[in-house]
Amino acid sequence: MNYNKPQQAIDFPALVGRYRRYWWLLLASLVVCLGLAVLYLKVVKPKYIVCTTLLVDQGDNSGGAGASLLRSLAIGGGGSRVDDEVVVLGSHELRCNMIKKLRLNRYYEERKSMFKRVDLYGDSPIEIDAPDALFDTLSISMTFKVKINEQGRADVTVKKGMFNTLAQYSDAQLPLSVKTIYGIFSVRTTQHYVPHKEYTINARVSGNIPAAEALGERMTTKLVSKKSNAIYMAVTEPNTQRGRDMLNTIVALYNERGQQEKDEQAINTGKFIEDRLGLIYKDLTGSEAEIEAYKRAHNMIDVGLQTKSLIGKQEIADRAIINLETKYRIAGMIKDFVNDPANRNAYIPFSADSTAASGSIKAYNALVMQRMKLSQSAKDDNQVIQRIDEQIETMRGNVVRGVDNTMDAIKIQIARAKAESASSGGTLSNYPSEEREARALYRQQGIQNSLYTFLLQKREENALLLAATTPKGKVVDHAYAKTKPVSPHKSVVLFVALIAGLLLPLVLLYFKNLFYTKFATEAELEEIAAMPVIGHIHHNRHDEFLVVQEGRTWNIVELFRYVRNNIQFMLSGDDDKVVLVTSSVSGEGKSFVSLNVAAAFALLGKRVALVGMDIRKPQLASMLGGISDAPGVTAFLSQSSVSLADVVQHAAAVDGLDVIVGGTIPPNPSELLLNDRVKQLFDLLRENYDVIIVDSAPVAMVSDTFSLSRWADAVVCVTRANYTKRSQVKQLNRMVAEGRLKNASVLINDTSTTLDAGYGYGYGTTE
């Protein structure tokens, strides 16, 4: 069975009224939250988005001489993919190199005041330095706190985290060598140092790798669109100049890297061409010398005009043979180049006139280019490089087979051309054998000369590529900072602070009510009590217990009068006179309430009896001066010879108020309250008094009150603010529901006067 008060709909006006008294808490919360927000906006530096856009050269037909040379030499497998360049621009290695160049793993700020710190990027009066190898291996962050006085002497403290001190120096002369467990650092002044000026500088120092990782979280690299070759880069930075330097340096390093790749390709190609030129030059010189010697030995002259037609036909065939022999020699060069172990991972600088060979060479060069890019940031034992090496090895076989097929096809074509030349030569069989031998020498010379001319052309083109300095990434927008900071947003911060200032007190009060097992006001008591609440009594700030007396208009006196009026409504019958005052536990002030309620009834001119039936712990005698603590109720109940007149005492301070104290504490209080003399006592009291106020024992501690409740016409349960537990009120609810306390009501004692400051309007003095 549920003895709690039934659940009701939320009374929002009452809820607002309850929380309204905490207006000061709401105001304080708003002031604190808004103040913290303003302080946050003042201390936290705004961060801006710094961005740049660059266009990546794809090596297409519009790429100029450099792109044409790449296509003719088949270098690079047809140009770079923009998606790959996004990866390169956002790579950890590129960020690391940028941090090394700009020394961004060291951050300096000067402390001007408690809430003002100035970023010293580019103009720090001191710098922290160490060998590059130390910064490359340093995995933690350290803070150098440097204080420099007017004499130039410095106090230096090095910390890791908040509490771990790595080194400390006092009154030191700069430059200073600082020894830590991670290495030796140098603290020295820069050109921006002003002598005889005091400085308080904090320098955060970290390794290059951790700095690059932290920067990667603030940096964005992406394509502008899927159909574009443009790449967008952005970084979030409080110092816009540092952000611009970051992006511009990354772009410059990216272009330097691209130029190095081009130069490396051109240098390797030039070396190969020079080697082949040297060999062919020797062969060509030898052929020319042999022709010269042959002519001199045989006194050769030009043939007649009549043979020009036949000779022309044969020359066409001879030119075809020369062209085919040239292609055959080029294919042989490619095969020698591929089979040479020294060129294992080098580009194939020529393309063969065969679909199979050209395709395999293009694919082979693409893999070699990919390996070269990866080898700049990874070691040879990297799994990705090893897989590419396996693919290159497989592709090398494809290249050799394609070249072999090409050479076989060229051999067939050469044989056909020679057959046609032979048929033409048969017609000239009348010519001397010397002429035929000379033509063979000329043919060999033509082959050598054609190869030599081809390589000279490629050498010039390669020199042009080596001299070209066109950047791989063309800057569309130089790094710039957006005008509005990305954080913090002032309006958002202030709005959040306002909401927090409003909600925080409500949340605190909600949880206070949720976990607080007691209550403090009459409104809170009404929420949990299943019986009528007849009022509340302020905290008694006076030096006496009997506060209700004639002529007093104190607030507490008016509250007792209010309670008295409500009790009168409970005594609706003509014979209703007995009011039983009890509580759940001791210490809630029921004797104090009983005394003053009785006095309030006496002020109406009624004859009132105040009976102390809490015979286990009687309090009335000690509260009223001039009244004896015996004889009392226990004497009347235990001795038949004791009459009512023998135990009645008059309260001198209030006319019409008689008091019967508890008397001597008996050994058997429960049995004493169950004998027949109790009925006689109440019968006599009803005959002689208009109102009887009974001060009984707490119901949750002993059963004495239940023995007396049958004689009572009304029961008043006293609770105490911030003392009585909610569970004890629920216990009173259960007793009322079970019928053990009839016509019961409840009041709250010892409430705070500040919670009901409006009460007392028109009542004279306040307390």
Protein Blocks (a to p, Z undefined) as FASTA:
>chain_A
ZZbdcdddddfklmmmmmmmmmmmmmmmmmmmmmmmmmmmmmpccdddddddddddehia
knojmlmmmmmnogohhpaafklmmmmmmpmklmmmmmmmnopmbccdddfblmlccdfe
hiafbdcdddfklmmmpcbdcdddddddfkopacddddehjllcfbdcehiacddddddf
kbccdddddfkbcghiacddddddddfklmmmmmmmmpccddfbfkbcbdcdddddfblk
lmmmmmmmmmmmmmmmmmmmmmmmmmmmmmmmmmmmmmmmmmmmmmmmmmmmmmmmnopa
cddfklmmmmmmmmmmmmmmmmmmmmmmmmmmmmmmmmpmklmmgccfbdcdbfklmmmm
mmmmmmmmmmmmmmmmccfklmklmmmmmmmmmmmmmmmmmmmmmmmmmmmmmmmmmmmm
mmmmmmmmmpcfklmmmmmmmmmmmmmmmmmmmmmmmmmmmmmmmmpccdfbdcfbdcdd
dfbdfbdcfklmmmmmmmmmmmmmmmmmmmmmmmmcbdfbfklmmmmpcbdcfbdcdddf
bfbfblbcghiacfklmmmmmmmmmmmmmmmbfklmbdcdddfbehilpmmmmmmmmmmm
mmnopacddddfblklccklmmpghiafbdcfklmmmpmkbcfklmpccdfklghiacdd
ebjadfblmlmmmmmklmmmmmmmmmmpmbdcdddddfklmmklmmmmmmpcbdcdddde
hkbcfklmmmmmmmmmnopaghiacddehiafklmmmgoghnapaZZ
